[in-house]
Amino acid sequence: MFTVEEIELAHQKVQSGADFPRYIQEIKALGVVAFETWVKNSHTEYFGNNDYHTASQPQYEELTIAASSQPTQFQQYLKAHQRGETDYYTFCQHCAQTGIEKWTVSLQDMTCIYYDRAGKEILVEQIPG
């Protein structure tokens, strides 16, 4: 199975949201079937077949997640990130400011779902394949 180190090597190639689809293909090839990233510190849990599971360490000092979500502003920040206008940490700061607590990615469905602190789905996106 895959290791966090292998995933982190693939993630180092990501400079902006524009690189995300290529990253997804690379970790899918490693055997990752899903992952969940927590915005507060970018701690990520990775899932593989046969109940395989591993997790990364926090990637930065904890951010405070806004109590209420701002879906429209979040989507503007997301689009800017996907165009390559922001780096990963800036995107995470924008998520926190707009009330996004985490996102989950299914590499089987090729979806990324963003959630607020109440667990409400804020946005479901198809990942370009």
SERO-4910 file (N, C-alpha, C, O; in steps of 0.05 Angstrom, whole numbers):
BEGIN
 pado doro    nc1    nc2    nc3   cac1   cac2   cac3    cc1    cc2    cc3    oc1    oc2    oc3
  Met    A     17    -24      0      0      0      0     18     25      0     42     24      3
  Phe    A      5     47     -3     18     73     -5     26     83     23     16     74     44
  Thr    A     45    103     23     53    115     48     48    145     46     45    156     24
  Val    A     47    158     69     44    187     70     68    200     56     64    221     42
  Glu    A     92    189     58    115    200     45    112    201     15    119    220      2
  Glu    A    101    179      3     96    178    -26     76    200    -34     79    213    -55
  Ile    A     55    203    -18     35    223    -24     46    251    -22     41    268    -39
  Glu    A     62    255     -1     75    282      2     94    288    -21     96    312    -28
  Leu    A    108    269    -31    125    273    -54    109    282    -78    117    300    -93
  Ala    A     86    270    -82     68    278   -104     57    306    -99     55    322   -118
  His    A     50    311    -74     39    337    -68     59    360    -71     51    383    -76
  Gln    A     84    355    -68    105    375    -71    105    387    -99    114    409   -104
  Lys    A     94    372   -118     93    382   -146     70    401   -151     69    414   -171
  Val    A     52    403   -131     28    420   -134     36    449   -126     43    454   -103
  Gln    A     35    467   -145     41    495   -139     15    511   -135     15    531   -122
  Ser    A     -7    502   -148    -32    516   -146    -55    496   -152    -49    472   -158
  Gly    A    -79    505   -151   -102    488   -157   -102    478   -186   -114    458   -192
  Ala    A    -87    492   -203    -85    483   -231    -71    455   -233    -75    441   -252
  Asp    A    -55    449   -213    -40    424   -213    -55    401   -200    -47    378   -200
  Phe    A    -78    407   -188    -93    387   -172   -101    362   -188    -97    340   -178
  Pro    A   -112    365   -212   -120    340   -227    -97    321   -231   -100    297   -229
  Arg    A    -73    331   -238    -50    314   -242    -42    300   -216    -35    277   -216
  Tyr    A    -43    315   -194    -37    304   -167    -56    281   -161    -48    260   -151
  Ile    A    -82    285   -167   -102    265   -161    -96    239   -177    -98    217   -166
  Gln    A    -88    242   -202    -82    219   -219    -58    204   -207    -57    179   -207
  Glu    A    -38    219   -197    -14    207   -187    -20    191   -161    -10    169   -158
  Ile    A    -35    203   -143    -41    188   -118    -61    165   -122    -61    146   -108
  Lys    A    -78    168   -142    -96    146   -149    -80    122   -158    -86    100   -151
  Ala    A    -59    128   -174    -42    106   -183    -27     92   -160    -20     69   -162
  Leu    A    -23    107   -138    -11     95   -114    -30     76    -99    -21     60    -83
  Gly    A    -56     79   -104    -76     63    -90    -94     78    -72   -110     66    -58
  Val    A    -92    105    -71   -110    121    -54   -138    120    -67   -140    125    -91
  Val    A   -158    114    -51   -186    114    -62   -202    138    -52   -222    146    -63
  Ala    A   -193    150    -29   -206    174    -18   -188    187      2   -169    175     12
  Phe    A   -193    213      7   -179    226     29   -196    249     40   -214    259     26
  Glu    A   -190    257     64   -205    278     78   -184    297     90   -167    289    105
  Thr    A   -186    323     82   -167    343     91   -181    363    109   -202    374    102
  Trp    A   -170    368    133   -180    387    152   -166    414    149   -141    415    151
  Val    A   -181    435    143   -169    461    137   -154    472    161   -134    486    157
  Lys    A   -162    467    185   -150    479    209   -119    476    209   -105    494    219
  Asn    A   -109    453    199    -80    449    199    -70    431    176    -47    423    175
  Ser    A    -88    426    157    -82    410    133    -75    381    140    -62    367    124
  His    A    -83    371    164    -80    343    171    -99    328    152   -122    335    149
  Thr    A    -88    307    139   -104    292    119   -104    262    126    -83    251    133
  Glu    A   -127    250    123   -130    221    127   -134    209     99   -151    218     84
  Tyr    A   -118    189     93   -119    176     67   -130    147     70   -124    133     89
  Phe    A   -146    139     50   -159    113     51   -153     97     26   -152    108      4
  Gly    A   -147     71     29   -142     53      7   -161     30      8   -180     29     25
  Asn    A   -157     10     -8   -173    -14     -8   -168    -31     16   -148    -27     30
  Asn    A   -186    -49     22   -184    -68     44   -180    -53     71   -165    -62     88
  Asp    A   -195    -31     75   -195    -16    100   -168     -4    107   -162      2    130
  Tyr    A   -151     -1     87   -125     11     92   -129     41     98   -146     54     85
  His    A   -114     52    117   -117     79    126    -90     89    136    -76     75    150
  Thr    A    -83    114    130    -60    127    141    -65    157    142    -84    166    129
  Ala    A    -50    172    157    -55    200    161    -29    216    161     -8    206    170
  Ser    A    -31    241    152     -8    259    153     -8    274    179    -28    275    194
  Gln    A     14    286    185     17    305    208      5    332    200      3    338    176
  Pro    A     -1    349    219     -9    376    213     13    390    196     36    385    200
  Gln    A      4    407    178     23    420    159     30    448    166     48    460    155
  Tyr    A     14    460    185     18    488    193      4    493    219    -12    477    228
  Glu    A      9    516    231     -4    524    255    -34    526    250    -43    532    228
  Glu    A    -50    519    271    -79    518    267    -91    545    259    -85    566    270
  Leu    A   -109    543    239   -125    566    230   -152    565    245   -161    543    252
  Thr    A   -164    587    249   -191    589    260   -211    588    237   -209    604    219
  Ile    A   -229    570    239   -250    567    218   -273    585    226   -284    584    248
  Ala    A   -282    602    207   -304    620    212   -329    604    220   -334    582    209
  Ala    A   -345    615    238   -369    601    248   -390    597    227   -405    577    227
  Ser    A   -393    616    209   -413    614    188   -399    613    161   -378    626    157
  Ser    A   -411    598    142   -399    596    116   -408    618     97   -429    630    101
  Gln    A   -391    624     78   -396    644     58   -392    630     31   -371    634     18
  Pro    A   -411    614     22   -407    598     -3   -399    614    -28   -382    605    -43
  Thr    A   -411    637    -32   -405    653    -56   -376    662    -55   -362    660    -75
  Gln    A   -367    673    -33   -339    682    -30   -320    659    -33   -299    661    -45
  Phe    A   -327    636    -20   -310    612    -22   -307    604    -51   -284    598    -60
  Gln    A   -328    603    -66   -327    595    -94   -309    613   -110   -295    605   -129
  Gln    A   -309    639   -104   -292    658   -118   -262    652   -111   -245    652   -129
  Tyr    A   -257    647    -86   -229    640    -78   -221    613    -91   -198    611   -100
  Leu    A   -239    594    -92   -233    568   -104   -226    571   -134   -206    560   -143
  Lys    A   -242    587   -148   -237    591   -176   -210    604   -181   -196    597   -199
  Ala    A   -204    624   -164   -177    637   -167   -155    617   -162   -135    617   -176
  His    A   -159    599   -142   -138    579   -136   -136    559   -159   -114    552   -167
  Gln    A   -158    552   -171   -158    533   -193   -145    545   -218   -134    531   -235
  Arg    A   -145    571   -220   -132    585   -243   -102    589   -237    -88    599   -254
  Gly    A    -93    580   -214    -65    582   -207    -57    609   -195    -33    615   -194
  Glu    A    -76    624   -185    -71    651   -174    -62    651   -145    -52    671   -135
  Thr    A    -66    628   -131    -58    627   -102    -44    600    -97    -48    581   -111
  Asp    A    -27    601    -76    -14    576    -68    -33    561    -48    -54    571    -41
  Tyr    A    -24    537    -40    -41    519    -23    -47    532      4    -70    532     12
  Tyr    A    -27    544     17    -32    555     43    -51    579     42    -69    582     59
  Thr    A    -48    595     22    -67    618     18    -95    607     14   -114    618     25
  Phe    A    -98    586     -2   -124    574     -7   -136    564     20   -159    568     25
  Cys    A   -120    551     36   -129    542     62   -138    565     80   -158    563     94
  Gln    A   -123    587     79   -131    611     95   -158    621     85   -175    629    101
  His    A   -162    621     59   -187    630     47   -210    611     55   -232    620     61
  Cys    A   -205    585     56   -225    566     65   -233    572     94   -257    574    100
  Ala    A   -213    576    111   -219    582    139   -236    608    142   -255    609    157
  Gln    A   -228    628    127   -242    654    128   -271    652    119   -289    667    129
  Thr    A   -277    633    101   -304    631     90   -319    607    102   -340    599     92
  Gly    A   -308    596    124   -323    576    140   -321    547    129   -338    531    137
  Ile    A   -301    541    113   -298    514    103   -280    499    123   -258    507    128
  Glu    A   -291    478    135   -277    462    155   -260    440    143   -238    435    152
  Lys    A   -270    428    121   -255    405    110   -265    400     81   -286    411     73
  Trp    A   -250    384     67   -260    373     42   -253    344     41   -234    334     52
  Thr    A   -270    329     26   -266    301     22   -264    296     -8   -279    309    -24
  Val    A   -247    278    -15   -243    272    -44   -247    242    -47   -236    225    -33
  Ser    A   -264    235    -66   -268    207    -75   -255    204   -101   -263    216   -121
  Leu    A   -234    187   -102   -221    182   -127   -236    161   -144   -230    157   -168
  Gln    A   -256    148   -132   -273    130   -148   -294    147   -163   -299    142   -186
  Asp    A   -307    166   -149   -327    183   -161   -315    207   -175   -329    221   -190
  Met    A   -289    213   -169   -276    237   -179   -291    262   -171   -296    280   -187
  Thr    A   -297    264   -144   -310    287   -133   -294    298   -110   -280    284    -96
  Cys    A   -297    324   -106   -286    338    -83   -310    353    -70   -323    369    -83
  Ile    A   -315    347    -44   -338    359    -30   -327    376     -7   -311    366      9
  Tyr    A   -335    401     -6   -327    420     14   -349    422     35   -373    424     28
  Tyr    A   -342    422     61   -361    423     83   -356    446    101   -333    455    105
  Asp    A   -377    456    114   -374    477    134   -372    463    162   -372    438    164
  Arg    A   -370    479    183   -367    468    210   -390    452    219   -387    434    237
  Ala    A   -414    456    208   -437    441    216   -439    415    200   -458    399    204
  Gly    A   -420    410    182   -421    386    166   -438    388    141   -444    368    128
  Lys    A   -447    412    135   -464    417    112   -447    418     87   -426    431     86
  Glu    A   -456    405     66   -442    406     40   -445    435     29   -467    444     25
  Ile    A   -422    447     23   -422    474     12   -419    473    -18   -431    490    -33
  Leu    A   -403    455    -28   -398    453    -57   -389    424    -63   -373    413    -49
  Val    A   -400    413    -85   -392    387    -95   -381    393   -123   -394    404   -140
  Glu    A   -356    385   -127   -343    390   -153   -334    364   -166   -325    346   -152
  Gln    A   -336    362   -192   -324    340   -206   -295    346   -211   -289    369   -219
  Ile    A   -278    327   -207   -249    331   -212   -244    324   -241   -251    302   -250
  Pro    A   -231    342   -256   -225    335   -284   -207    310   -285   -187    309   -270
  Gly    A   -213    292   -302   -198    268   -303   -177    266   -324   -163    246   -326
***
